[in-house]
Amino acid sequence: MESSNPRPSDPRPSDPRPSDPRPSVADLLLEQPPGEASEAEQSLEALSARTRGLIIESIHHAGAGHIGGPLSATDLLVHLYFRTLRIDPQRPDWPDRDRFILSKGHSSIALYAVLALRGYLPVEELRTFDQASSRLQGHPDMSSLPGLDMSTGSLGQGLSPGVGMALAGRLRRQSFRTWVMLGDGEIQEGQIWEAAFVAARYNLDTVTAILDANDLPQFGWPAAEGFTRDRPYDDPRAKFAAFGWHVVECDGHDHADIARTFAAAATHVGQPTCVIAHTVKGKGISFMEGDFLWHASVPTADQLATALEELDRLVQGPAAQEVMA
């Protein structure tokens, strides 16, 4: 059945919510033609820095939560929500919107922070993260928060509903795309590969899996000395290609490179695409980067202050200052 809600050429709201503190930033990013640098890329980098600040502030305030994985996924999420996804924060249930599933659901705070900056919820609500009555639980709950397309948390289960959504879109003759972010540790789960097989079997070229390859899972493999985090997985490019996927790789912290690979995924025909994004766990905070102990640690007040100072120093230029001000 043809959708009764055709996709408009520009789904952005004409009157951003008062709770969105920086609607002009979204306008700047979405109006900038893809591929052009200058203020748009500068603003994306600033949005990433602001998102990281919100992540660590929220974890500090909650006294619990994951932090290393959210920081590694930040640039990818910012790029998705400000440059790639066709969405309307004022109509989170718009039938022809692009879908996004955070399969690595324990990184929910990064998604909440980006959703807040994009206008789906007030930024101030991030201070309720992980509270019993909050819409912002430790893992995404689609029944609580508009803008979430799937509840996740049990690792390995996010790609399957993404495949189902793509199949449903095909049957309904809708043109939306489905994007699923996977953690590199969770691709050890067998269900990921069952879904990968089905996606390729049905030539679901509207499906893109983004692998947040930070190479530092919380737990490793058994070894003589106990266990090792070396080689948490073997050659994901070859594995996804063997399952019939189109595979591209990028620096998951370089917005120009992310733009290149996301465009390649969106235009590829006949196969689902896996974007292997090479990232750093704890990215953006020097004392957290590459340290598995920051998988789920809570920063002290002094560590929070140091981290925010580092993030402030990362941002330069007028467009960036508009985001951070």
C-alpha positions as protocol buffer text, in pm:
chain_id: "A"
residue {
  index: 1
  type: MET
  ca { x: 0 y: 0 z: 0 }
}
residue {
  index: 2
  type: GLU
  ca { x: 134 y: 340 z: -95 }
}
residue {
  index: 3
  type: SER
  ca { x: 199 y: 560 z: 205 }
}
residue {
  index: 4
  type: SER
  ca { x: -54 y: 838 z: 255 }
}
residue {
  index: 5
  type: ASN
  ca { x: 226 y: 1050 z: 402 }
}
residue {
  index: 6
  type: PRO
  ca { x: 470 y: 1132 z: 122 }
}
residue {
  index: 7
  type: ARG
  ca { x: 814 y: 1240 z: 239 }
}
residue {
  index: 8
  type: PRO
  ca { x: 855 y: 1617 z: 216 }
}
residue {
  index: 9
  type: SER
  ca { x: 1171 y: 1754 z: 64 }
}
residue {
  index: 10
  type: ASP
  ca { x: 1269 y: 1916 z: 393 }
}
residue {
  index: 11
  type: PRO
  ca { x: 1121 y: 1756 z: 707 }
}
residue {
  index: 12
  type: ARG
  ca { x: 1263 y: 2007 z: 952 }
}
residue {
  index: 13
  type: PRO
  ca { x: 1019 y: 2192 z: 1177 }
}
residue {
  index: 14
  type: SER
  ca { x: 946 y: 2555 z: 1098 }
}
residue {
  index: 15
  type: ASP
  ca { x: 919 y: 2649 z: 1465 }
}
residue {
  index: 16
  type: PRO
  ca { x: 1178 y: 2467 z: 1680 }
}
residue {
  index: 17
  type: ARG
  ca { x: 1078 y: 2384 z: 2035 }
}
residue {
  index: 18
  type: PRO
  ca { x: 1158 y: 2653 z: 2290 }
}
residue {
  index: 19
  type: SER
  ca { x: 1349 y: 2390 z: 2489 }
}
residue {
  index: 20
  type: ASP
  ca { x: 1596 y: 2341 z: 2201 }
}
residue {
  index: 21
  type: PRO
  ca { x: 1870 y: 2590 z: 2297 }
}
residue {
  index: 22
  type: ARG
  ca { x: 2037 y: 2607 z: 1956 }
}
residue {
  index: 23
  type: PRO
  ca { x: 1794 y: 2556 z: 1665 }
}
residue {
  index: 24
  type: SER
  ca { x: 2006 y: 2780 z: 1442 }
}
residue {
  index: 25
  type: VAL
  ca { x: 2289 y: 2528 z: 1463 }
}
residue {
  index: 26
  type: ALA
  ca { x: 2070 y: 2255 z: 1316 }
}
residue {
  index: 27
  type: ASP
  ca { x: 1962 y: 2495 z: 1041 }
}
residue {
  index: 28
  type: LEU
  ca { x: 2324 y: 2578 z: 963 }
}
residue {
  index: 29
  type: LEU
  ca { x: 2425 y: 2213 z: 940 }
}
residue {
  index: 30
  type: LEU
  ca { x: 2126 y: 2093 z: 741 }
}
residue {
  index: 31
  type: GLU
  ca { x: 2142 y: 2379 z: 492 }
}
residue {
  index: 32
  type: GLN
  ca { x: 2513 y: 2337 z: 425 }
}
residue {
  index: 33
  type: PRO
  ca { x: 2560 y: 2122 z: 112 }
}
residue {
  index: 34
  type: PRO
  ca { x: 2727 y: 1788 z: 197 }
}
residue {
  index: 35
  type: GLY
  ca { x: 3095 y: 1790 z: 113 }
}
residue {
  index: 36
  type: GLU
  ca { x: 3151 y: 2158 z: 190 }
}
residue {
  index: 37
  type: ALA
  ca { x: 3372 y: 2220 z: 489 }
}
residue {
  index: 38
  type: SER
  ca { x: 3417 y: 2546 z: 680 }
}
residue {
  index: 39
  type: GLU
  ca { x: 3143 y: 2645 z: 923 }
}
residue {
  index: 40
  type: ALA
  ca { x: 2938 y: 2327 z: 883 }
}
residue {
  index: 41
  type: GLU
  ca { x: 3221 y: 2091 z: 973 }
}
residue {
  index: 42
  type: GLN
  ca { x: 3338 y: 2326 z: 1245 }
}
residue {
  index: 43
  type: SER
  ca { x: 2988 y: 2318 z: 1394 }
}
residue {
  index: 44
  type: LEU
  ca { x: 2972 y: 1939 z: 1376 }
}
residue {
  index: 45
  type: GLU
  ca { x: 3297 y: 1917 z: 1570 }
}
residue {
  index: 46
  type: ALA
  ca { x: 3161 y: 2163 z: 1825 }
}
residue {
  index: 47
  type: LEU
  ca { x: 2838 y: 1966 z: 1854 }
}
residue {
  index: 48
  type: SER
  ca { x: 3045 y: 1656 z: 1921 }
}
residue {
  index: 49
  type: ALA
  ca { x: 3234 y: 1839 z: 2195 }
}
residue {
  index: 50
  type: ARG
  ca { x: 2911 y: 1970 z: 2346 }
}
residue {
  index: 51
  type: THR
  ca { x: 2758 y: 1622 z: 2333 }
}
residue {
  index: 52
  type: ARG
  ca { x: 3059 y: 1474 z: 2511 }
}
residue {
  index: 53
  type: GLY
  ca { x: 3028 y: 1739 z: 2779 }
}
residue {
  index: 54
  type: LEU
  ca { x: 2662 y: 1652 z: 2830 }
}
residue {
  index: 55
  type: ILE
  ca { x: 2749 y: 1282 z: 2849 }
}
residue {
  index: 56
  type: ILE
  ca { x: 3005 y: 1317 z: 3125 }
}
residue {
  index: 57
  type: GLU
  ca { x: 2795 y: 1571 z: 3316 }
}
residue {
  index: 58
  type: SER
  ca { x: 2496 y: 1335 z: 3304 }
}
residue {
  index: 59
  type: ILE
  ca { x: 2698 y: 1035 z: 3422 }
}
residue {
  index: 60
  type: HIS
  ca { x: 2853 y: 1240 z: 3701 }
}
residue {
  index: 61
  type: HIS
  ca { x: 2513 y: 1365 z: 3815 }
}
residue {
  index: 62
  type: ALA
  ca { x: 2353 y: 1018 z: 3797 }
}
residue {
  index: 63
  type: GLY
  ca { x: 2643 y: 854 z: 3977 }
}
residue {
  index: 64
  type: ALA
  ca { x: 2625 y: 560 z: 3737 }
}
residue {
  index: 65
  type: GLY
  ca { x: 2626 y: 474 z: 3370 }
}
residue {
  index: 66
  type: HIS
  ca { x: 2849 y: 382 z: 3078 }
}
residue {
  index: 67
  type: ILE
  ca { x: 3088 y: 644 z: 2949 }
}
residue {
  index: 68
  type: GLY
  ca { x: 3368 y: 502 z: 2729 }
}
residue {
  index: 69
  type: GLY
  ca { x: 3137 y: 358 z: 2462 }
}
residue {
  index: 70
  type: PRO
  ca { x: 2913 y: 666 z: 2443 }
}
residue {
  index: 71
  type: LEU
  ca { x: 3220 y: 884 z: 2389 }
}
residue {
  index: 72
  type: SER
  ca { x: 3345 y: 661 z: 2106 }
}
residue {
  index: 73
  type: ALA
  ca { x: 3004 y: 674 z: 1934 }
}
residue {
  index: 74
  type: THR
  ca { x: 2947 y: 1049 z: 1971 }
}
residue {
  index: 75
  type: ASP
  ca { x: 3076 y: 1175 z: 1636 }
}
residue {
  index: 76
  type: LEU
  ca { x: 2882 y: 908 z: 1448 }
}
residue {
  index: 77
  type: LEU
  ca { x: 2558 y: 995 z: 1629 }
}
residue {
  index: 78
  type: VAL
  ca { x: 2606 y: 1368 z: 1578 }
}
residue {
  index: 79
  type: HIS
  ca { x: 2665 y: 1317 z: 1208 }
}
residue {
  index: 80
  type: LEU
  ca { x: 2359 y: 1094 z: 1175 }
}
residue {
  index: 81
  type: TYR
  ca { x: 2118 y: 1330 z: 1347 }
}
residue {
  index: 82
  type: PHE
  ca { x: 2249 y: 1658 z: 1208 }
}
residue {
  index: 83
  type: ARG
  ca { x: 2353 y: 1561 z: 856 }
}
residue {
  index: 84
  type: THR
  ca { x: 2220 y: 1221 z: 749 }
}
residue {
  index: 85
  type: LEU
  ca { x: 1887 y: 1107 z: 890 }
}
residue {
  index: 86
  type: ARG
  ca { x: 1566 y: 1238 z: 735 }
}
residue {
  index: 87
  type: ILE
  ca { x: 1370 y: 1312 z: 1049 }
}
residue {
  index: 88
  type: ASP
  ca { x: 1139 y: 1567 z: 1206 }
}
residue {
  index: 89
  type: PRO
  ca { x: 1177 y: 1621 z: 1582 }
}
residue {
  index: 90
  type: GLN
  ca { x: 827 y: 1772 z: 1586 }
}
residue {
  index: 91
  type: ARG
  ca { x: 684 y: 1453 z: 1436 }
}
residue {
  index: 92
  type: PRO
  ca { x: 883 y: 1168 z: 1589 }
}
residue {
  index: 93
  type: ASP
  ca { x: 626 y: 916 z: 1461 }
}
residue {
  index: 94
  type: TRP
  ca { x: 632 y: 1046 z: 1100 }
}
residue {
  index: 95
  type: PRO
  ca { x: 576 y: 725 z: 896 }
}
residue {
  index: 96
  type: ASP
  ca { x: 839 y: 806 z: 633 }
}
residue {
  index: 97
  type: ARG
  ca { x: 1116 y: 907 z: 871 }
}
residue {
  index: 98
  type: ASP
  ca { x: 1449 y: 726 z: 860 }
}
residue {
  index: 99
  type: ARG
  ca { x: 1487 y: 474 z: 1140 }
}
residue {
  index: 100
  type: PHE
  ca { x: 1778 y: 447 z: 1382 }
}
residue {
  index: 101
  type: ILE
  ca { x: 1845 y: 168 z: 1632 }
}
residue {
  index: 102
  type: LEU
  ca { x: 2117 y: 187 z: 1894 }
}
residue {
  index: 103
  type: SER
  ca { x: 2186 y: -184 z: 1927 }
}
residue {
  index: 104
  type: LYS
  ca { x: 2464 y: -112 z: 2179 }
}
residue {
  index: 105
  type: GLY
  ca { x: 2193 y: 17 z: 2410 }
}
residue {
  index: 106
  type: HIS
  ca { x: 2421 y: 68 z: 2711 }
}
residue {
  index: 107
  type: SER
  ca { x: 2552 y: 377 z: 2526 }
}
residue {
  index: 108
  type: SER
  ca { x: 2209 y: 537 z: 2558 }
}
residue {
  index: 109
  type: ILE
  ca { x: 2330 y: 858 z: 2721 }
}
residue {
  index: 110
  type: ALA
  ca { x: 2511 y: 955 z: 2398 }
}
residue {
  index: 111
  type: LEU
  ca { x: 2190 y: 908 z: 2202 }
}
residue {
  index: 112
  type: TYR
  ca { x: 1986 y: 1103 z: 2458 }
}
residue {
  index: 113
  type: ALA
  ca { x: 2233 y: 1393 z: 2445 }
}
residue {
  index: 114
  type: VAL
  ca { x: 2218 y: 1410 z: 2066 }
}
residue {
  index: 115
  type: LEU
  ca { x: 1838 y: 1382 z: 2068 }
}
residue {
  index: 116
  type: ALA
  ca { x: 1825 y: 1671 z: 2315 }
}
residue {
  index: 117
  type: LEU
  ca { x: 2047 y: 1892 z: 2099 }
}
residue {
  index: 118
  type: ARG
  ca { x: 1839 y: 1800 z: 1794 }
}
residue {
  index: 119
  type: GLY
  ca { x: 1518 y: 1910 z: 1966 }
}
residue {
  index: 120
  type: TYR
  ca { x: 1349 y: 1586 z: 2075 }
}
residue {
  index: 121
  type: LEU
  ca { x: 1365 y: 1668 z: 2445 }
}
residue {
  index: 122
  type: PRO
  ca { x: 1485 y: 1950 z: 2670 }
}
residue {
  index: 123
  type: VAL
  ca { x: 1858 y: 1948 z: 2738 }
}
residue {
  index: 124
  type: GLU
  ca { x: 1777 y: 1998 z: 3106 }
}
residue {
  index: 125
  type: GLU
  ca { x: 1604 y: 1658 z: 3112 }
}
residue {
  index: 126
  type: LEU
  ca { x: 1943 y: 1488 z: 3077 }
}
residue {
  index: 127
  type: ARG
  ca { x: 1988 y: 1552 z: 3450 }
}
residue {
  index: 128
  type: THR
  ca { x: 1721 y: 1289 z: 3512 }
}
residue {
  index: 129
  type: PHE
  ca { x: 1924 y: 1016 z: 3340 }
}
residue {
  index: 130
  type: ASP
  ca { x: 1890 y: 675 z: 3503 }
}
residue {
  index: 131
  type: GLN
  ca { x: 1643 y: 790 z: 3767 }
}
residue {
  index: 132
  type: ALA
  ca { x: 1352 y: 557 z: 3839 }
}
residue {
  index: 133
  type: SER
  ca { x: 1086 y: 792 z: 3705 }
}
residue {
  index: 134
  type: SER
  ca { x: 1289 y: 925 z: 3411 }
}
residue {
  index: 135
  type: ARG
  ca { x: 1219 y: 876 z: 3042 }
}
residue {
  index: 136
  type: LEU
  ca { x: 1597 y: 844 z: 3005 }
}
residue {
  index: 137
  type: GLN
  ca { x: 1677 y: 499 z: 3135 }
}
residue {
  index: 138
  type: GLY
  ca { x: 2015 y: 326 z: 3126 }
}
residue {
  index: 139
  type: HIS
  ca { x: 1896 y: 147 z: 2812 }
}
residue {
  index: 140
  type: PRO
  ca { x: 1661 y: 303 z: 2553 }
}
residue {
  index: 141
  type: ASP
  ca { x: 1289 y: 247 z: 2612 }
}
residue {
  index: 142
  type: MET
  ca { x: 1083 y: 331 z: 2304 }
}
residue {
  index: 143
  type: SER
  ca { x: 762 y: 327 z: 2508 }
}
residue {
  index: 144
  type: SER
  ca { x: 886 y: 618 z: 2721 }
}
residue {
  index: 145
  type: LEU
  ca { x: 1068 y: 857 z: 2490 }
}
residue {
  index: 146
  type: PRO
  ca { x: 947 y: 983 z: 2149 }
}
residue {
  index: 147
  type: GLY
  ca { x: 1222 y: 961 z: 1889 }
}
residue {
  index: 148
  type: LEU
  ca { x: 1334 y: 611 z: 1979 }
}
residue {
  index: 149
  type: ASP
  ca { x: 1257 y: 347 z: 1717 }
}
residue {
  index: 150
  type: MET
  ca { x: 1350 y: 42 z: 1925 }
}
residue {
  index: 151
  type: SER
  ca { x: 1409 y: -56 z: 2286 }
}
residue {
  index: 152
  type: THR
  ca { x: 1755 y: -210 z: 2318 }
}
residue {
  index: 153
  type: GLY
  ca { x: 1999 y: -332 z: 2578 }
}
residue {
  index: 154
  type: SER
  ca { x: 2029 y: -706 z: 2529 }
}
residue {
  index: 155
  type: LEU
  ca { x: 2336 y: -708 z: 2309 }
}
residue {
  index: 156
  type: GLY
  ca { x: 2312 y: -863 z: 1965 }
}
residue {
  index: 157
  type: GLN
  ca { x: 1942 y: -798 z: 1918 }
}
residue {
  index: 158
  type: GLY
  ca { x: 1933 y: -460 z: 1742 }
}
residue {
  index: 159
  type: LEU
  ca { x: 2008 y: -561 z: 1384 }
}
residue {
  index: 160
  type: SER
  ca { x: 1714 y: -803 z: 1363 }
}
residue {
  index: 161
  type: PRO
  ca { x: 1441 y: -539 z: 1412 }
}
residue {
  index: 162
  type: GLY
  ca { x: 1630 y: -313 z: 1172 }
}
residue {
  index: 163
  type: VAL
  ca { x: 1601 y: -583 z: 908 }
}
residue {
  index: 164
  type: GLY
  ca { x: 1233 y: -622 z: 991 }
}
residue {
  index: 165
  type: MET
  ca { x: 1173 y: -249 z: 954 }
}
residue {
  index: 166
  type: ALA
  ca { x: 1344 y: -248 z: 615 }
}
residue {
  index: 167
  type: LEU
  ca { x: 1133 y: -541 z: 496 }
}
residue {
  index: 168
  type: ALA
  ca { x: 817 y: -366 z: 617 }
}
residue {
  index: 169
  type: GLY
  ca { x: 920 y: -48 z: 436 }
}
residue {
  index: 170
  type: ARG
  ca { x: 968 y: -244 z: 114 }
}
residue {
  index: 171
  type: LEU
  ca { x: 626 y: -408 z: 143 }
}
residue {
  index: 172
  type: ARG
  ca { x: 466 y: -67 z: 205 }
}
residue {
  index: 173
  type: ARG
  ca { x: 665 y: 95 z: -76 }
}
residue {
  index: 174
  type: GLN
  ca { x: 820 y: 346 z: 160 }
}
residue {
  index: 175
  type: SER
  ca { x: 1164 y: 488 z: 91 }
}
residue {
  index: 176
  type: PHE
  ca { x: 1301 y: 536 z: 442 }
}
residue {
  index: 177
  type: ARG
  ca { x: 1642 y: 403 z: 536 }
}
residue {
  index: 178
  type: THR
  ca { x: 1728 y: 205 z: 849 }
}
residue {
  index: 179
  type: TRP
  ca { x: 2054 y: 261 z: 1036 }
}
residue {
  index: 180
  type: VAL
  ca { x: 2172 y: 35 z: 1318 }
}
residue {
  index: 181
  type: MET
  ca { x: 2474 y: 103 z: 1541 }
}
residue {
  index: 182
  type: LEU
  ca { x: 2653 y: -207 z: 1666 }
}
residue {
  index: 183
  type: GLY
  ca { x: 2921 y: -242 z: 1931 }
}
residue {
  index: 184
  type: ASP
  ca { x: 3229 y: -437 z: 1832 }
}
residue {
  index: 185
  type: GLY
  ca { x: 3195 y: -662 z: 2137 }
}
residue {
  index: 186
  type: GLU
  ca { x: 2833 y: -744 z: 2058 }
}
residue {
  index: 187
  type: ILE
  ca { x: 2909 y: -882 z: 1712 }
}
residue {
  index: 188
  type: GLN
  ca { x: 3027 y: -1191 z: 1896 }
}
residue {
  index: 189
  type: GLU
  ca { x: 2653 y: -1261 z: 1939 }
}
residue {
  index: 190
  type: GLY
  ca { x: 2515 y: -1515 z: 1692 }
}
residue {
  index: 191
  type: GLN
  ca { x: 2191 y: -1325 z: 1633 }
}
residue {
  index: 192
  type: ILE
  ca { x: 2386 y: -1049 z: 1460 }
}
residue {
  index: 193
  type: TRP
  ca { x: 2496 y: -1294 z: 1194 }
}
residue {
  index: 194
  type: GLU
  ca { x: 2151 y: -1445 z: 1151 }
}
residue {
  index: 195
  type: ALA
  ca { x: 2020 y: -1095 z: 1080 }
}
residue {
  index: 196
  type: ALA
  ca { x: 2317 y: -1021 z: 853 }
}
residue {
  index: 197
  type: PHE
  ca { x: 2236 y: -1334 z: 650 }
}
residue {
  index: 198
  type: VAL
  ca { x: 1871 y: -1237 z: 610 }
}
residue {
  index: 199
  type: ALA
  ca { x: 1950 y: -876 z: 515 }
}
residue {
  index: 200
  type: ALA
  ca { x: 2178 y: -992 z: 236 }
}
residue {
  index: 201
  type: ARG
  ca { x: 1937 y: -1268 z: 129 }
}
residue {
  index: 202
  type: TYR
  ca { x: 1669 y: -1006 z: 61 }
}
residue {
  index: 203
  type: ASN
  ca { x: 1910 y: -748 z: -85 }
}
residue {
  index: 204
  type: LEU
  ca { x: 1810 y: -490 z: 175 }
}
residue {
  index: 205
  type: ASP
  ca { x: 2010 y: -196 z: 44 }
}
residue {
  index: 206
  type: THR
  ca { x: 1814 y: 41 z: 272 }
}
residue {
  index: 207
  type: VAL
  ca { x: 1987 y: -112 z: 576 }
}
residue {
  index: 208
  type: THR
  ca { x: 2317 y: 24 z: 706 }
}
residue {
  index: 209
  type: ALA
  ca { x: 2496 y: -123 z: 1006 }
}
residue {
  index: 210
  type: ILE
  ca { x: 2749 y: 107 z: 1171 }
}
residue {
  index: 211
  type: LEU
  ca { x: 3013 y: -83 z: 1366 }
}
residue {
  index: 212
  type: ASP
  ca { x: 3159 y: 129 z: 1647 }
}
residue {
  index: 213
  type: ALA
  ca { x: 3498 y: -42 z: 1632 }
}
residue {
  index: 214
  type: ASN
  ca { x: 3675 y: 96 z: 1938 }
}
residue {
  index: 215
  type: ASP
  ca { x: 3858 y: -238 z: 1986 }
}
residue {
  index: 216
  type: LEU
  ca { x: 3814 y: -230 z: 2363 }
}
residue {
  index: 217
  type: PRO
  ca { x: 3527 y: -443 z: 2491 }
}
residue {
  index: 218
  type: GLN
  ca { x: 3463 y: -465 z: 2864 }
}
residue {
  index: 219
  type: PHE
  ca { x: 3553 y: -832 z: 2866 }
}
residue {
  index: 220
  type: GLY
  ca { x: 3792 y: -1032 z: 2653 }
}
residue {
  index: 221
  type: TRP
  ca { x: 3860 y: -1390 z: 2550 }
}
residue {
  index: 222
  type: PRO
  ca { x: 3982 y: -1666 z: 2783 }
}
residue {
  index: 223
  type: ALA
  ca { x: 4358 y: -1708 z: 2776 }
}
residue {
  index: 224
  type: ALA
  ca { x: 4628 y: -1883 z: 2977 }
}
residue {
  index: 225
  type: GLU
  ca { x: 4692 y: -1569 z: 3182 }
}
residue {
  index: 226
  type: GLY
  ca { x: 4322 y: -1511 z: 3250 }
}
residue {
  index: 227
  type: PHE
  ca { x: 4170 y: -1334 z: 2952 }
}
residue {
  index: 228
  type: THR
  ca { x: 4282 y: -1094 z: 2683 }
}
residue {
  index: 229
  type: ARG
  ca { x: 4123 y: -795 z: 2509 }
}
residue {
  index: 230
  type: ASP
  ca { x: 4350 y: -838 z: 2209 }
}
residue {
  index: 231
  type: ARG
  ca { x: 4159 y: -904 z: 1886 }
}
residue {
  index: 232
  type: PRO
  ca { x: 3803 y: -890 z: 2025 }
}
residue {
  index: 233
  type: TYR
  ca { x: 3693 y: -998 z: 1676 }
}
residue {
  index: 234
  type: ASP
  ca { x: 3870 y: -1114 z: 1361 }
}
residue {
  index: 235
  type: ASP
  ca { x: 3844 y: -907 z: 1042 }
}
residue {
  index: 236
  type: PRO
  ca { x: 3485 y: -777 z: 1049 }
}
residue {
  index: 237
  type: ARG
  ca { x: 3526 y: -649 z: 692 }
}
residue {
  index: 238
  type: ALA
  ca { x: 3585 y: -1000 z: 563 }
}
residue {
  index: 239
  type: LYS
  ca { x: 3306 y: -1141 z: 778 }
}
residue {
  index: 240
  type: PHE
  ca { x: 3037 y: -898 z: 665 }
}
residue {
  index: 241
  type: ALA
  ca { x: 3155 y: -929 z: 303 }
}
residue {
  index: 242
  type: ALA
  ca { x: 3132 y: -1308 z: 331 }
}
residue {
  index: 243
  type: PHE
  ca { x: 2769 y: -1266 z: 443 }
}
residue {
  index: 244
  type: GLY
  ca { x: 2698 y: -1066 z: 128 }
}
residue {
  index: 245
  type: TRP
  ca { x: 2730 y: -712 z: 258 }
}
residue {
  index: 246
  type: HIS
  ca { x: 2888 y: -407 z: 98 }
}
residue {
  index: 247
  type: VAL
  ca { x: 3157 y: -286 z: 342 }
}
residue {
  index: 248
  type: VAL
  ca { x: 3323 y: 54 z: 379 }
}
residue {
  index: 249
  type: GLU
  ca { x: 3552 y: 187 z: 651 }
}
residue {
  index: 250
  type: CYS
  ca { x: 3611 y: 528 z: 801 }
}
residue {
  index: 251
  type: ASP
  ca { x: 3772 y: 721 z: 1081 }
}
residue {
  index: 252
  type: GLY
  ca { x: 3476 y: 742 z: 1318 }
}
residue {
  index: 253
  type: HIS
  ca { x: 3595 y: 1075 z: 1458 }
}
residue {
  index: 254
  type: ASP
  ca { x: 3652 y: 1256 z: 1126 }
}
residue {
  index: 255
  type: HIS
  ca { x: 3328 y: 1415 z: 1004 }
}
residue {
  index: 256
  type: ALA
  ca { x: 3449 y: 1444 z: 645 }
}
residue {
  index: 257
  type: ASP
  ca { x: 3534 y: 1073 z: 639 }
}
residue {
  index: 258
  type: ILE
  ca { x: 3205 y: 984 z: 808 }
}
residue {
  index: 259
  type: ALA
  ca { x: 3020 y: 1186 z: 544 }
}
residue {
  index: 260
  type: ARG
  ca { x: 3199 y: 997 z: 267 }
}
residue {
  index: 261
  type: THR
  ca { x: 3111 y: 653 z: 402 }
}
residue {
  index: 262
  type: PHE
  ca { x: 2753 y: 740 z: 498 }
}
residue {
  index: 263
  type: ALA
  ca { x: 2700 y: 871 z: 144 }
}
residue {
  index: 264
  type: ALA
  ca { x: 2846 y: 551 z: 3 }
}
residue {
  index: 265
  type: ALA
  ca { x: 2607 y: 348 z: 217 }
}
residue {
  index: 266
  type: ALA
  ca { x: 2304 y: 555 z: 118 }
}
residue {
  index: 267
  type: THR
  ca { x: 2371 y: 527 z: -254 }
}
residue {
  index: 268
  type: HIS
  ca { x: 2480 y: 164 z: -278 }
}
residue {
  index: 269
  type: VAL
  ca { x: 2229 y: -59 z: -454 }
}
residue {
  index: 270
  type: GLY
  ca { x: 2157 y: -429 z: -415 }
}
residue {
  index: 271
  type: GLN
  ca { x: 2325 y: -502 z: -82 }
}
residue {
  index: 272
  type: PRO
  ca { x: 2306 y: -387 z: 279 }
}
residue {
  index: 273
  type: THR
  ca { x: 2609 y: -185 z: 385 }
}
residue {
  index: 274
  type: CYS
  ca { x: 2830 y: -214 z: 692 }
}
residue {
  index: 275
  type: VAL
  ca { x: 3026 y: 97 z: 787 }
}
residue {
  index: 276
  type: ILE
  ca { x: 3322 y: -5 z: 1000 }
}
residue {
  index: 277
  type: ALA
  ca { x: 3397 y: 311 z: 1198 }
}
residue {
  index: 278
  type: HIS
  ca { x: 3737 y: 299 z: 1366 }
}
residue {
  index: 279
  type: THR
  ca { x: 3699 y: 481 z: 1697 }
}
residue {
  index: 280
  type: VAL
  ca { x: 3868 y: 532 z: 2032 }
}
residue {
  index: 281
  type: LYS
  ca { x: 3694 y: 437 z: 2353 }
}
residue {
  index: 282
  type: GLY
  ca { x: 3664 y: 743 z: 2576 }
}
residue {
  index: 283
  type: LYS
  ca { x: 3737 y: 974 z: 2281 }
}
residue {
  index: 284
  type: GLY
  ca { x: 3776 y: 1342 z: 2362 }
}
residue {
  index: 285
  type: ILE
  ca { x: 3893 y: 1308 z: 2721 }
}
residue {
  index: 286
  type: SER
  ca { x: 4266 y: 1242 z: 2743 }
}
residue {
  index: 287
  type: PHE
  ca { x: 4262 y: 1038 z: 3064 }
}
residue {
  index: 288
  type: MET
  ca { x: 3972 y: 823 z: 2942 }
}
residue {
  index: 289
  type: GLU
  ca { x: 4092 y: 743 z: 2592 }
}
residue {
  index: 290
  type: GLY
  ca { x: 4186 y: 380 z: 2537 }
}
residue {
  index: 291
  type: ASP
  ca { x: 4129 y: 282 z: 2900 }
}
residue {
  index: 292
  type: PHE
  ca { x: 3881 y: -3 z: 2951 }
}
residue {
  index: 293
  type: LEU
  ca { x: 3837 y: 103 z: 3315 }
}
residue {
  index: 294
  type: TRP
  ca { x: 3626 y: 393 z: 3182 }
}
residue {
  index: 295
  type: HIS
  ca { x: 3376 y: 153 z: 3029 }
}
residue {
  index: 296
  type: ALA
  ca { x: 3136 y: 232 z: 3313 }
}
residue {
  index: 297
  type: SER
  ca { x: 3319 y: 448 z: 3567 }
}
residue {
  index: 298
  type: VAL
  ca { x: 3183 y: 772 z: 3711 }
}
residue {
  index: 299
  type: PRO
  ca { x: 3403 y: 1085 z: 3698 }
}
residue {
  index: 300
  type: THR
  ca { x: 3469 y: 1271 z: 4020 }
}
residue {
  index: 301
  type: ALA
  ca { x: 3401 y: 1643 z: 4043 }
}
residue {
  index: 302
  type: ASP
  ca { x: 3769 y: 1717 z: 3972 }
}
residue {
  index: 303
  type: GLN
  ca { x: 3777 y: 1478 z: 3678 }
}
residue {
  index: 304
  type: LEU
  ca { x: 3458 y: 1633 z: 3540 }
}
residue {
  index: 305
  type: ALA
  ca { x: 3609 y: 1981 z: 3560 }
}
residue {
  index: 306
  type: THR
  ca { x: 3927 y: 1864 z: 3386 }
}
residue {
  index: 307
  type: ALA
  ca { x: 3730 y: 1691 z: 3112 }
}
residue {
  index: 308
  type: LEU
  ca { x: 3513 y: 1996 z: 3044 }
}
residue {
  index: 309
  type: GLU
  ca { x: 3822 y: 2216 z: 3021 }
}
residue {
  index: 310
  type: GLU
  ca { x: 3973 y: 1977 z: 2764 }
}
residue {
  index: 311
  type: LEU
  ca { x: 3654 y: 1982 z: 2558 }
}
residue {
  index: 312
  type: ASP
  ca { x: 3644 y: 2361 z: 2562 }
}
residue {
  index: 313
  type: ARG
  ca { x: 3998 y: 2374 z: 2423 }
}
residue {
  index: 314
  type: LEU
  ca { x: 3897 y: 2151 z: 2130 }
}
residue {
  index: 315
  type: VAL
  ca { x: 3661 y: 2409 z: 1990 }
}
residue {
  index: 316
  type: GLN
  ca { x: 3770 y: 2711 z: 1789 }
}
residue {
  index: 317
  type: GLY
  ca { x: 3611 y: 2947 z: 1540 }
}
residue {
  index: 318
  type: PRO
  ca { x: 3288 y: 3154 z: 1540 }
}
residue {
  index: 319
  type: ALA
  ca { x: 3055 y: 2876 z: 1423 }
}
residue {
  index: 320
  type: ALA
  ca { x: 3191 y: 2644 z: 1688 }
}
residue {
  index: 321
  type: GLN
  ca { x: 3158 y: 2907 z: 1959 }
}
residue {
  index: 322
  type: GLU
  ca { x: 2791 y: 2953 z: 1864 }
}
residue {
  index: 323
  type: VAL
  ca { x: 2733 y: 2590 z: 1955 }
}
residue {
  index: 324
  type: MET
  ca { x: 2931 y: 2597 z: 2280 }
}
residue {
  index: 325
  type: ALA
  ca { x: 2818 y: 2938 z: 2407 }
}
